[in-house]
Amino acid sequence: MEEYTLLRQFADSWMLLLLFAFFVGIVIWVFRPGASKDYKDTANIPFRHQDKPATSEEARQ
């Protein structure tokens, strides 16, 4: 059997199933219970502990 044919059959069957399972796993991970707290916390990182914009001196540190 040619290498191309073998790789093509693998990609059409097992790799498709593997990538679909990976996709489903990522979707489950993102929408798991309790994840929204982590995402909200991460989304607010730029707004923490800032009462005013950074000055040029503070930006260099």
N, C-alpha and C positions, 0 to 999 in steps of 0.2 A: 504494500500500500504506500502510496506517495505521502510524503510528509505534509504537503498542503492539504490533501484530502483528510488525513488523520486530524490535523489541527482544525480544519473546517468542521468536521463532525463533532469534535470536542466543544468547539465554540457554539455550535448550534444546539447542543444538548446540555451538557453538564455545566458549562460556564454560564449559560443563560440561567439555569436554576440557581447557581451560586450567587450570581449578581442580583437576582430577584430576591433571594433570601437576605442578602446584605442590605438591599434597599428596604425591605420590610423591617429588618432589625433597626435600621437608622430611624425609620418612622416611629417605631415603638419607643425607641430611646428618647426621641424628641417630645413625644406626647405622653410620656409616662407621668403618673401622678406625682405631684410635688416638683415637677420640673419648672413650672412657671415662676416659682419663687427664685430659683437660681437664675433664670433668664432675666427677670426684672432686676435682680441685684447686679448682674453683669451689665445690663443696659444703662444703669445709673452710675457706673464707675466714673465717667467724665464729669459728673456733677458733684462728686464728693469733696467736701472740705475746701470749697472755693467760694469765698465771699466776694471776690473781685477778679478781674482778668489778671493773668500773670504779667509781670513787668519783664523787661528785657533781662534784668539781672537775675530774676527768679528762673527764667527760662534756661539760662546757661548752667544752672546748678544741677 
